[in-house]
Each structure stands twice: as C-alpha cells, then as structure tokens.
Amino acid sequence: MRRILPTLLLVLLPAPAFGARWGDPEVAGLVTDRALDEISGLAASRAHPGHYWAINDSGNSAELQLMDERGQHRASVPVTGAANIDWEDLSSFELDGRHYLLIADTGDNGGIRQDLVLHVLEEPTDLTRPVAVAWSLTFRWPDGPRDCEAAAVDPARGEVLLISKKRVPPELFRIPLRPGEDQAVAEHLGNLPGIEQPDAGDLRRSPIYGRYRAQVTGAALSPNGRVLAVLNYRSVHFLVRPRDGDWTPALRDKPSHLTLPWMPQAEAIAFSPDGLSLTIGSEQLPSPFLRYRVEP
C-alpha cells in the first residue's frame, strides 16, 4: 500500500506533482561494513552524485564515511582539526557556490557539556586525502546542558537548526552558521508538538528501550529550506515553514508523519539533493538502508 504524501510536504514538489504519494519504504541495501558500525549522521553528497556521507558516534575516529545508494562503504576520509567527542548529526549544503558538510558534535548523554561545537568543512572531492575543518562554531545552550542528536543547516538564512533529544516535548533552537566575535548562544524557537510518547504497549514489549522510542535522533532540511524532517526511533515528523516565514507557525499544530517499519536504532536521515526521497540509517550492524521515494 502506498502512503499518502503529507499535505504540508507538497511544498517540496513542482505544481504537476501535487497529490503525489510516498512509496512503500524500500530496503535499498544492507549496511554490514565495520567502518559504518555506529552511523549517527547522514547527508547526501553533492560532489559524488548518488552517494551519501556518514559519521559514526563517540568512541570512533574523526572520519567521514562515503556510502553508495545501497549503503555499501566506498571510502573513509580523515578529518583534521576536529576530535570526535560525540558526533551526532551531519548536514550537506551549498554556500557561495561551494559544497560543505557540517558535523554536529552535540551529543551529551550525561547532560554535563557546557560547550558544544559544530565543524564545517568543504566536501571532499579527493577521497585519498584528509579534509581539514574550514571553521568551527562553539556554542552553549541558554539554560544549561542538554543532549542533542539532530541538526540541519539552512544556508539561505545562515543558520543551523538544532533539536533536543530527551526533553519532552522536544525543543527547537537555532544558531548562526558562521562564528561571531562572541560565543554563540542557541536561541529557543519553541517546542515540537505531537511527538508520540511511549505507551503501555511500548513499555511492555521493551521495558528498557521502549521509553526511548520518541526521542529525536536526527534531522534533515529539504533543499528548498521549508521542510524539516525530524527522526525518532519510530517515525519521521515533518515541520513546514511558510514561504518567507519563520518556524513559529510550524510549531503550533501537530505535524504530519510517516511511521517507520521495524528498524534497529534509526539515528540518521537525509533528503536527496532533489528533495524527492529520504534515506534513513541505523546505529547498529547489520541494518537496512531504508529509503522513501515520492511517487506521482
């Protein structure tokens, strides 16, 4: 059965495509390579069409991992000028005619980090050489530490969107994409409505992990900058910004969503460069490389 495309997501599509649908979730491939054993962030490559960049969680090397559209590992590229304290999300974007990647070193399971950091680097074209950080942005939360595993870049507005993980409801913040003279402080834009919390059935089936199912683990912004896809362990929620507007109206109503099929620890999500598909990765091995496509 096809899934009806959430009405608000139609802003992604040209006029002839109105009324489009999401196809059934596809298992594009199976991720098995040990270089991809803890995928925590995913971003579509602009320099290598049909490929995706991935990062691994804390405890792993400071490297970018290149995957093909089936989830097969193709290259590892060391990152210089940045340590992997707790890398949790990855975004790709274009700025001033150049292709960039942003690494969100924002994980904080213990709620103790006072300063978080975002690393920006030009997307590697030569897969045989390390890539250096172009700039880093250190920031802090306005009211104390919190865990964050979801980040997305809006280059047109020059900002990074961040979503807290463990707060109920999840919180949406933004900070400037480029560093200023003073340390950035994340600006709270509001809270995300309608993220379903675990019910009695979730807790009965999985007393330990069931309570985590609603926690936000990744985010991706559509190429037109108007649709924010928010991932947790059970679903993808869509926030839609009005044309030439801010995100406040999107936080007033319950967002539309897609319910994921079974997938172990979904932690990474990326739009394709044309905005017509979503790819989702897991932090476990082996795991499916999941894809949704917009169909006419």
N, C-alpha and C positions, 0 to 999 in steps of 0.2 A: 504494500500500500504506500502511495506517495504521501508526503506530509505537506500540508498547505503552507506556503511561504508566509510567515508572519506579516500582516499587512504593513506594519511600520518599516519592515525591511525592504519594501519595494522602492524606497528612495535610492537603493543601490542600482536599480535597473533602468535601462532606457525605456521610453514610453511603450514600444511594442511588446515589452516583456511583462507588463502589468498582468497579474493573475498567474504568475509563474509559481512553481512549487519547488520545495526541496525534494530531491530524490531520496530514496531509502539510503541509510548510511552504508557506505561501501568500505569493505576492508581492502584498502589499497595495497597493503603488504603486511608483512610480519617483521617487527623490529627484533633482531636477535644479536646484533654485534655488541660486544662488551664495551666498545667506545661510546655506546649510547645507553648505558645501563641505568641512568637516572635523569632522563630528559625532564627539565623543568621549564624550558622556554623554547619556542619555535617561531621562526619568521621566514617568510617567502624570500628567496633570493632574487634580486634584480640583475645581478651580474652573471648568474648561472641559471638561465630560464628553466623552469620545471624542477628546480631543486629547492631545498629548504635548509636553513641553518638551524642548529640546535645547540643548547648548552646543557651541561649537567649540574646537578645540585652541589651543595657544600661537600667538602671532602674529596672533590675531584680536581683535576688540573685546570688551569686557566687556559682553556682551549675552546675554539669554535669547532663544531662538527657539521660537515656538509652531508646531507642525505638526498637521495633522489626521490621522485614522487611515490615510490613504492616503499620508502622507509629504509632503503639499503644504504649503508655507510659508504661514503665516497672519499672523504678526506678529513684530516684533523689539522687545524691551523692554530698554533700557539698565539696567545695574546700577551704582548709585553706592556708593562706599565699598569697592570691591574692584577690583584690577587682575588682568587675565588673564595671569598669569605662565606657568602651564601647567595650564589647567583640563582635568581628565581624566575626571571622572565626575560624575553628577548623580543625586540621590535626591529623591523626594517623600514626605512623611509628615505625619501629623496629631499635634498636640501641644496639649493643653489646649483642644481644640475649634477650633484654627486650623490652616490648611493651610500647610505650609512646603516650601521647597526647600533642599537642601544642595548646594553646589558644592565639589567636592574639587580644590583647587589643589595637587596632589600629584605631578605629573609631574616626572621628573628623569632625562632620558636620559643626562646626563653623570655622574650619581652625585655631585653636588657640593653640593646644597642641604642646609644644616644644619637649617633650619626650614621646615616645611610649614604650610599653613593651610587650614582649612575655613570656608566662608562660609555662614551660614544667613540666609534671607530669607523673608518671608511671600510666598506665591504671589500673583503679580499678578492682580487682577481687572480693573483698568482697563488696557487694552493700549495706551493712548495716552500713558502717563506712566512715567517711570523708576521703578524699585523700589530701595529702599535696603536695605543689609545690616542685619539685625536684630542679629546678633552674629557675631564671628569667633573661631575657636579655633586658636591657633598650637600646634604640637606638634613633637616630634622623635622619631626612631627610637631605640631603646635602644642600638644598637651601630653607628651610622654611617649615611650616606646610602644610599638605595636608590630605585629607580624604583617608582612605584605608580600604576596607572590604574584601580583597582577599589575602589569604596567603596559602602557600603549603611548605611542608618540603621535602628536598632531603637529606636523611640521608647518602647516599653513598658519596655525595660531602660535607656533613657537612654544609649545608646552608639552609636558608629559602628564598623562593621567595615571593615577595610582588608586588601587582598591585594597582596603584592609581585608585580612583573611578571617580572623577569629571573632571580630566584633559582630554583634547581632543588633540591628541589621548591618551589613557591610557598608563601609564609608567610602565615598569618592572624593579624592583630592586631586589637586594639580600643582605643578611647579614649573618654572621656566625651563626651557630646553637648554639654554646657554647659561653658564655661570655668570653671576654679577659680582660686584665688589664685596658684598656680604654673603654669609651662608644663607642659602635658601631655606625658607620655612614653608612646608606644604600647606596649601590653602584648602580648607574643608569646603566642598561644594554642596554636600548633602549626603543622604543615606539612600541606599538602593532598596526599593520596595519589592515585596513579592518574591523574595528568595525563599523557597520552601525549606523549612527546617525539618530535621528528622522526626518521624512519627514513631509510634509504639512498635509498628512492624519493623522499621529500620533497626531499632534498638534490640528487638527480639532476635532478628536474624543475625545481627552482628553487634553484640554488646560493647565491644571495644571500638570498632571502626565506624559503626553506624552513626555515631554522634558527629562525625566529621563530614558527612556527605554534603552538607550545604556550604561548606567553607570554600571561598573563592580561591582558585588556584592558578588562574591565568586570564589574560585579556588580549583582545586584538581590535584595532580600529580599522574600519573599512577604508579603501583608498580615497573615497570622497570625503572622509573625515566626519561623517554624520552618524554612523552606526558603530556602537561599542558592543562587541561580543564578549560576554562575561562567562567564564567557565567555572563550574564546580565539579564535584565527583559524579553528579547525576545528570547535569543538563547544561545547556547553553542559553543564557538570557540575553536579550537584545535591548539596549537603550538607544533611542534615536533622538538626535539633536535636531531641532527645527532649522530650516535653511536660514543662514545668517543669524542664528540664535545661539544661546548658551545651553548648558546641560540641565539647568534647573527644571524646565518643563518635563524632561525625560524622567525625572525623579519623583514625579507626582503620581504616576499611575503604575500599576503592576505591569512589568514588561512581558512581552511575548517570549516564548522559549521553545526549545527543542529538547526532548528527553533522550538522553544517550542510551544506546544498548549497553549491555554489560561490558565494562572496560575497567581493568585494574588501574586505579590511581591516575585518572586523567588530570594532567597538570600543565599541558601546553596546547595553545591554539593559535592558528594563523589564517588570515584571509589570503587567498591567491592575489596576485597583482591586479587582476581584473575585477576582484570583489565578488566573483560568482561561485566560489567554493570556499569551504572551511576545512582545514585539516587539523586533527587532534592527535596528540601524542601522550604517551604514558610514562610514568617514572618507574616502571618495572619491566623486567625481561623474563620471557618473551612477551610481547604485547602487540596488539593490532595497531596499524597506522590507519586511522579512521578518517573518512572523508565524506562530506556532504556536498552535493552539487545542486545549483539552481537549474531547474529544468523548465522548458517552455510549456 
